[in-house]
Amino acid sequence: MKPVRDRHAAERNAKLKVCVIGASGKLGRYMVQHALDRGYEVVGVCRAASVDKLGDLRDRITVATGATDDRDVIARAVDGCDGVLTVLVPRGVNHYAAGTAQAVLDHTRGGARLVFSCGWHISRDGLDVYPWKLRAIVKIAGPLARLARFADLDDQVDACQRVFTSNTRWTVVRGSDLTEGPSQGLPVWSRHVGDPKLSSNQTRRVDFALFMVAALTDDTLIHEAPAIVGRRAPSALAHAEATQELR
Ligand SMILES: NC(=O)c1ccc[n+]([C@@H]2O[C@H](COP(=O)([O-])OP(=O)(O)OC[C@H]3O[C@@H](n4cnc5c(N)ncnc54)[C@H](OP(=O)(O)O)[C@@H]3O)[C@@H](O)[C@H]2O)c1
């Protein structure tokens, strides 16, 4: 048997089979496209009512229909996959995100790369320093969304805790506010919100997806929870310029 390091290097060059869980959403569709662009074989999981949202992508991937927290659907979809890209959405008040994360953690083969999406508000170690606007949204909109039974932010917190404490090769990508528009390239990242280079708090959704897909083959991101910002966001550009000047 090859040493683990060699095996992972070989996987990087092979045609990967990846599963996109939440494939029909905006982030999911971008991830499917990036994965196909890399020549990967793609399995997409989405709700039956959402299959049409896949458009032309539908004919280029294997579609598994069902709720993303349905353990049987996930078990079948991730079978034989080298990597799983999971959109964690705290929809409703029935632990949808936690159920989704747990199904992925339980059913993906050992050694597979698992990459999960969430927002900046998730903190792995409590050392993030949040802008007042984000604190206000979590404090005010969070309880309102729960009251309306629309979403439960704590569900995404629970989902991520399950990932952080799992014995898997995970990465949790924490997205800033998102905008649509053409790609600016791979976002830059930091271990903690509060790092000045993130302060613009804007990332193109297409680039959030790019970062998720790139993480599949970037072993330096294993057991990291990168908070990302757009490569051409003013704060990222200012940081790049300042570090260039110091050289
Ligand atoms: N929106 C932001 O500004 C923002 C900022 C930072 C991070 N993020 C993160 O980015 C990821 C994607 O979020 P997004 O806001 O950009 O949305 P999105 O990509 O459109 O994804 C929304 C997901 O929610 C699912 N969904 C919608 N209604 C549902 C329901 N009633 N029951 C179950 N699932 C339902 C959708 O599935 P269907 O296709 O089946 O409807 C889709 O997979 C999330 O992990 C989020 O935490 C978002």
The ligand as an ORCA input file, in Angstrom:
! r2SCAN-3c Opt
* xyz 0 1
  N     -26.663     34.228      1.026
  C     -25.595     34.782      1.558
  O     -25.374     36.001      1.503
  C     -24.571     33.906      2.243
  C     -23.511     34.526      2.910
  C     -22.540     33.732      3.499
  C     -22.621     32.359      3.425
  N     -23.679     31.775      2.804
  C     -23.719     30.303      2.743
  O     -23.756     29.932      1.385
  C     -24.457     28.715      1.247
  C     -25.474     28.879      0.143
  O     -26.444     29.822      0.508
  P     -27.161     30.794     -0.499
  O     -27.850     31.798      0.363
  O     -26.184     31.300     -1.494
  O     -28.292     29.960     -1.148
  P     -28.331     28.879     -2.296
  O     -26.980     28.633     -2.838
  O     -29.374     29.233     -3.260
  O     -28.779     27.566     -1.520
  C     -29.990     27.469     -0.877
  C     -30.209     26.005     -0.578
  O     -31.328     25.878      0.291
  C     -32.171     24.886     -0.212
  N     -33.548     25.142      0.174
  C     -34.315     26.201     -0.148
  N     -35.537     26.082      0.399
  C     -35.529     24.916      1.075
  C     -36.477     24.215      1.846
  N     -37.705     24.705      2.047
  N     -36.131     23.033      2.391
  C     -34.912     22.531      2.200
  N     -33.944     23.151      1.473
  C     -34.258     24.319      0.919
  C     -32.016     24.953     -1.700
  O     -32.437     23.755     -2.259
  P     -33.431     23.756     -3.508
  O     -32.588     24.073     -4.713
  O     -33.949     22.362     -3.492
  O     -34.488     24.795     -3.264
  C     -30.498     25.195     -1.817
  O     -29.783     23.983     -1.776
  C     -25.023     28.376      2.630
  O     -24.177     27.428      3.264
  C     -24.952     29.711      3.367
  O     -24.799     29.538      4.764
  C     -24.652     32.519      2.203
*
